[in-house]
Amino acid sequence: MSFHEVRFPPNLSFGSVGGPERRTEVVTLANGFEERNTPWAHSRRRYDAGMGMRSLDDIEVLIAFFEARRGQLFGFRWKDWSDFKSGLPSKDPEYRDQRLGTGDGETTVFQVVKTYESGTNTYARPIRKPVAGSVKVGLGGDPKIETIDYTVDLATGEVTFTNPPPIGAEITAGFEFDVPVRFDTDRIQTSVASFQAGDVPNVPVVEVRV
């Protein structure tokens, strides 16, 4: 898929509205009970970039970014200000934030994931677009050094160890991350008069699978 490893201006995405969506198929039976199923293993996020526009200069930046992506043609990175860290939003990422897996003495590549927990239920979200310089990795409870002990593929979210982690060693990581998205429209309509009156353009953005 065509993707540009460039982030939508964070100051413009700060005021955006959006979040995760799921697709659930619900069938109501004759006795009133329901059968529910989902064809999606992972949620998909949607945002409205127009909500972050505060001036005509912002509109100019938006149009330039839109044109450079050729509308819907090329994907890009998006900072979701409500969910962009491995831990709590108020804290800096730490290498013990998320569990990536357990060493088997052979595997060297591990996918960065963020696990969401509620009660006894969990959802592991693959993180494909970690932020450069933010990924901190631990092995067996000890912090490791990037470029010496491991490397991070910022385009796929894979951590590759220089040497295979030993059997039973827990691999953990802390990080910041972006969401891979594209514009969900091939047209942006703006009006100086309406914008100055308080109206903002509708600029839908949708997450893409990478």
C-alpha positions as CSV (number, residue, x, y, z in Angstrom):
1,M,0.0,0.0,0.0
2,S,1.2,3.5,-0.8
3,F,2.2,5.2,2.4
4,H,4.2,8.3,3.3
5,E,6.1,8.2,6.5
6,V,5.2,11.7,7.5
7,R,3.0,12.9,10.3
8,F,0.0,15.2,9.9
9,P,0.9,18.4,11.8
10,P,0.3,17.6,15.5
11,N,-0.9,21.1,16.3
12,L,-3.7,20.6,13.8
13,S,-4.7,17.1,15.0
14,F,-4.8,18.3,18.6
15,G,-8.4,19.6,18.3
16,S,-9.7,16.7,16.2
17,V,-12.6,14.5,17.1
18,G,-12.5,10.7,16.7
19,G,-11.7,7.3,18.1
20,P,-12.0,3.6,17.5
21,E,-14.9,1.9,15.8
22,R,-15.9,-1.8,15.6
23,R,-18.1,-3.7,13.2
24,T,-20.5,-6.0,14.9
25,E,-23.1,-8.2,13.2
26,V,-26.2,-8.6,15.3
27,V,-28.9,-11.2,14.5
28,T,-32.1,-11.2,16.7
29,L,-33.5,-14.7,16.9
30,A,-37.2,-15.5,17.0
31,N,-37.1,-16.1,20.8
32,G,-35.6,-12.6,21.3
33,F,-32.1,-13.7,22.0
34,E,-29.2,-12.4,19.9
35,E,-26.3,-13.8,18.1
36,R,-23.4,-11.4,17.8
37,N,-20.3,-11.8,15.7
38,T,-17.6,-9.5,14.2
39,P,-15.5,-10.0,11.0
40,W,-12.9,-7.6,12.4
41,A,-10.1,-8.8,14.7
42,H,-9.0,-5.2,15.3
43,S,-10.8,-1.9,15.7
44,R,-10.5,0.9,13.1
45,R,-10.2,4.6,14.0
46,R,-11.8,7.6,12.4
47,Y,-11.1,11.3,13.0
48,D,-12.3,14.7,11.7
49,A,-9.2,16.8,11.0
50,G,-11.3,19.8,10.3
51,M,-12.0,20.3,14.0
52,G,-8.4,21.3,14.6
53,M,-8.5,24.3,12.2
54,R,-8.2,27.6,14.1
55,S,-7.0,30.1,11.4
56,L,-6.7,30.5,7.7
57,D,-3.0,29.7,8.0
58,D,-4.1,26.3,9.4
59,I,-6.3,25.8,6.3
60,E,-3.4,26.5,4.1
61,V,-1.3,23.9,5.9
62,L,-4.1,21.4,5.6
63,I,-4.5,22.0,1.8
64,A,-0.8,21.6,1.2
65,F,-0.7,18.4,3.2
66,F,-3.8,17.1,1.4
67,E,-2.3,17.9,-2.0
68,A,1.0,16.3,-1.2
69,R,-0.9,13.1,-0.3
70,R,-2.9,13.3,-3.5
71,G,-6.1,13.1,-1.5
72,Q,-6.9,9.5,-0.6
73,L,-4.0,8.0,-2.6
74,F,-1.2,8.0,0.1
75,G,-1.5,7.1,3.7
76,F,0.3,9.1,6.5
77,R,0.9,9.2,10.2
78,W,-1.6,10.7,12.6
79,K,-1.1,11.5,16.3
80,D,-4.2,10.5,18.3
81,W,-3.8,12.9,21.3
82,S,-6.2,10.7,23.4
83,D,-4.2,7.5,22.9
84,F,-0.5,7.8,21.8
85,K,1.5,6.3,24.6
86,S,2.1,2.8,25.9
87,G,1.1,3.8,29.4
88,L,-0.9,6.5,31.0
89,P,-1.1,9.8,29.1
90,S,0.3,11.7,32.1
91,K,3.5,9.6,32.3
92,D,6.5,9.1,30.0
93,P,6.8,5.7,28.4
94,E,8.9,3.2,30.4
95,Y,10.4,-0.1,29.2
96,R,8.1,-2.1,31.5
97,D,4.8,-0.6,30.1
98,Q,3.8,-3.4,27.7
99,R,4.6,-7.1,27.3
100,L,5.7,-8.1,23.8
101,G,6.3,-11.7,24.4
102,T,8.6,-14.4,25.9
103,G,12.0,-15.5,24.6
104,D,12.4,-19.0,23.2
105,G,16.1,-18.9,22.5
106,E,15.5,-18.6,18.7
107,T,13.1,-15.8,17.9
108,T,14.7,-12.4,17.5
109,V,11.8,-10.3,16.0
110,F,8.8,-9.2,18.2
111,Q,5.9,-7.0,17.2
112,V,5.2,-3.9,19.3
113,V,1.7,-4.2,20.8
114,K,-0.4,-2.2,23.3
115,T,-2.8,-4.3,25.4
116,Y,-6.1,-2.8,26.7
117,E,-7.5,-4.4,29.8
118,S,-10.9,-4.2,31.4
119,G,-11.7,-6.8,34.1
120,T,-10.5,-10.2,32.9
121,N,-10.8,-9.2,29.3
122,T,-7.9,-7.9,27.1
123,Y,-7.3,-6.7,23.6
124,A,-3.8,-6.7,22.1
125,R,-3.5,-3.9,19.4
126,P,-0.5,-4.2,17.0
127,I,1.4,-1.0,16.9
128,R,2.7,-0.5,13.4
129,K,4.0,3.1,13.6
130,P,6.1,3.7,16.7
131,V,7.6,7.2,17.0
132,A,11.4,7.5,16.4
133,G,13.5,7.7,19.5
134,S,10.6,6.8,21.9
135,V,10.8,3.0,22.0
136,K,12.4,1.6,25.2
137,V,12.8,-2.1,25.4
138,G,13.4,-4.4,28.4
139,L,14.5,-8.0,28.6
140,G,14.0,-10.1,31.7
141,G,13.3,-6.9,33.7
142,D,16.5,-5.1,32.6
143,P,16.5,-2.1,30.1
144,K,18.3,-2.6,26.8
145,I,20.1,-0.2,24.6
146,E,18.8,0.6,21.1
147,T,21.2,0.0,18.2
148,I,23.4,-2.2,20.5
149,D,20.9,-4.7,21.9
150,Y,18.0,-4.2,19.5
151,T,16.7,-2.1,16.5
152,V,13.2,-0.8,15.8
153,D,11.6,-0.8,12.3
154,L,9.5,2.4,12.4
155,A,7.5,1.4,9.4
156,T,6.3,-1.9,10.7
157,G,6.7,-1.7,14.5
158,E,8.9,-4.7,14.8
159,V,11.7,-4.9,17.4
160,T,14.7,-7.0,16.3
161,F,17.2,-8.2,18.9
162,T,20.9,-8.6,18.1
163,N,20.8,-11.9,19.9
164,P,17.8,-14.2,20.5
165,P,16.3,-13.6,24.0
166,P,16.9,-16.6,26.2
167,I,14.1,-19.1,27.0
168,G,11.6,-17.7,29.4
169,A,12.8,-14.1,29.3
170,E,10.0,-11.6,29.2
171,I,10.3,-8.9,26.5
172,T,8.7,-5.6,27.4
173,A,8.6,-2.1,25.9
174,G,7.4,1.5,26.3
175,F,6.8,3.8,23.4
176,E,4.9,6.5,21.7
177,F,3.1,5.8,18.5
178,D,1.1,7.2,15.5
179,V,-1.9,5.8,13.7
180,P,-1.6,4.9,10.0
181,V,-4.4,6.8,8.2
182,R,-5.5,8.3,5.0
183,F,-7.9,11.0,4.0
184,D,-11.4,9.6,3.6
185,T,-12.3,12.1,0.9
186,D,-10.9,13.3,-2.4
187,R,-12.4,16.8,-1.9
188,I,-11.9,19.6,0.6
189,Q,-14.4,22.4,0.5
190,T,-13.5,25.7,2.3
191,S,-15.1,29.1,2.5
192,V,-13.3,32.1,4.0
193,A,-16.6,33.7,5.0
194,S,-18.0,30.6,6.7
195,F,-14.7,29.8,8.4
196,Q,-14.6,33.3,9.9
197,A,-18.2,32.8,11.0
198,G,-17.2,29.8,13.0
199,D,-17.8,26.9,10.6
200,V,-15.0,24.4,10.0
201,P,-14.4,22.2,7.0
202,N,-15.3,18.5,7.2
203,V,-12.0,16.6,6.7
204,P,-12.6,12.9,7.5
205,V,-9.6,10.7,8.2
206,V,-9.7,6.9,8.5
207,E,-7.2,4.3,9.8
208,V,-5.7,1.9,7.3
209,R,-4.3,-1.6,7.7
210,V,-0.6,-1.8,7.1
